[in-house]
Amino acid sequence: MNVSYNNKKILSYFLLLLIFVTHETSLAQGQYVEGELIIKLKSKLSSSGFINHSFAGKLSQKGIAVKTSFNKMQMHLLKLPKEQSLNQVMSELSADPEVEFVEPNYILRKADEATSRIQPLSYQQMISTVSNLANGHYTQSRLAVGVDEAWGEMAATVSTRPLVAVIDTGVDYNHTVFVQSNAMWKNSEEIPNNGIDDDHNGYIDDVYGWNFFANNKHPWDDEGHGTHVSGIVVGLGIDIYEQPPRESEFQIMALKFLGADGSGDSASAIQAINYAISKGARIINASWGGDAYSRSLHEAFTRAYEQGIFIVTAAGNAGSNNDNIPIYPSGLPIPGLISVAAANSWDRLASFSNYGVQSVHLAAAGVSVGSLYPNNLYGYSSGTSMAAPFIAGVGALLLRESPQLSGFQLKELILNSVEATEAYSQKLYTSGRVNVLSALRASKAMINAQSIIPGYTPATPARAIASTGNAFSDGAAGGVGGGCGSIQIVRSFMQNQPGTASSHNDTPWGNPQALPVIILMFLPLLFWMFLRRTSSQQSTAEISEFDLRFTQRINVFEQILVKTPNGQFKAHLKNISKGGLAFVVEGKQIQVDEAVSFVFINQNNHEEVEISGRIVWTDDKAMMAGVQFNQLSSYIQSFLLRSYSVPSR
């Protein structure tokens, strides 16, 4: 059979959709704590933050206990009797008019080390592996990203030290480096070991933070991950190998919610987030995640964002595209949240690192990163778990210079200061990795800027394929699973499970509605194939909206005017994003680091705008060059939105 190239593409999409439907079940179900649910009541019915009496009575009749309540969030963790079916209770609760949503208490895990963790080393053993060791040099990673240079331009003294909450497996707060550098945050409102909740926050003797996994005052690291992460954060401000180390430029708040096996649950993570908010953390590092979208976790991080907190997440170590199969919290579209990929020592995306042009923002050092381990040990580890705290440390450096900046502003400064290269093109939103010196200089220039926190309302991300049905629409009945109704029906058909539409369905094929739904889902594809064969008209692709999160890259063929120090010429755009663009050089001589500008003209009203930037990579074979914008203002963003409706491939 003779199949055209375009029709092959359509057939490929068809097959991918089938794979998605079958694979979506495992993602949607997720792993969760047996017998536990997180519920949110409508705020007008529970102004105190606790379950109101009428609803408490309903729960009592079902034998359901309230395990804990999340302060100021109208959310509660419920414990079901052993004989109760989680699916059945979810269905009943979600149908209650007092309930906004209900979902399982999902299990979350640390982002596993991408390679085997090197056996922890003594200080002497660690020093023997560190090259060019000298006080004042950054030697935790071989990737040169301007840390040393940034240290040379830091302000000599500051009034406060930024507080970074490391929500992880805990921290060895007795490690010599942390103790001698005074890196660990201590709760000044709590008198140690007096058995009294001095600050009335519900936690007794929470001096260094709290252990939400075991619910005690010892956020001790019994795994090693959180200590390594914390050492990377501290190491962005001082040389952690110097003996004795200088005073840390930042403070670490130890919040443990992952156990010795590296796993925890979303309820404990939410409690840790709320604690970080209440105690004034400015940055949260989250080197963990899961496949299941959790609306409750989304709302907790949104609350942190609204307090100006910078949220740093690990993109994951599966070597997969997060645009297609997202992980959370990395995939949450919160304006102050940044998703970090791992770069190797050769300034390339690490082979294990997840990526995504829409959902993973930039890369940072993530291969063979040296840091601390519990019991005064040191060692190397690789993964996006290591890249995330690098960016958390960069954020702390920027806050040190301009402490009034919000998490949203820190994210924008870091993304607009990346070093874009061809190696990251079409892989990351910014097409680049962090440049610490550029980000620091940008922060110093913002010393007198006002704090900005744009309004944001959490909504289920478009790519979220894992959650409860109720998390996708308020008040709708739902069960463990997720996606739109048609996906749920198709899933039940593919799994030979009883359908969700009828409780009386016991046919071997599950829901009898599934087959018609499948046919209806694929009819548009068949119709599109027919049109492609019979029509020569080109479709159009409009540039996606520059929202507060990121910009989707698109293919364009628009002609632009390029201005260089050696003259100007016309060229064709290859792609454009918030951070830069690529264009066809067509034999022109363009050098890396050369300053250029581009003139765009609105075809409707001939409005004209010029954007400046610099060449960051060239490809002689493809006759292309990549550009990083110097700045992309809101005016230019709106101009581009007004301007482009261009032919697609």
Beta strands, then each sheet from edge to edge (+ up, - down):
strand 1: 32-41
strand 2: 65-70
strand 3: 75-79
strand 4: 99-110
strand 5: 163-168
strand 6: 209-211
strand 7: 251-256
strand 8: 263-265
strand 9: 283-286
strand 10: 288-289
strand 11: 310-314
strand 12: 337-343
strand 13: 362-365
strand 14: 369-373
strand 15: 377-381
strand 16: 419-420
strand 17: 432-433
strand 18: 540-542
strand 19: 554-555
strand 20: 559-564
strand 21: 567-576
strand 22: 580-584
strand 23: 595-601
strand 24: 608-619
strand 25: 624-629
strand 26: 645-647
sheet 1: 2+ 3- 1+ 4- 8+
sheet 2: 2+ 3- 1+ 4- 10+
sheet 3: 6+ 7+ 5+ 9+ 11+ 12+ 13+
sheet 4: 14+ 15-
sheet 5: 16+ 17-
sheet 6: 18+ 26-
sheet 7: 19+ 21- 20+ 23- 24+ 25- 22+
end
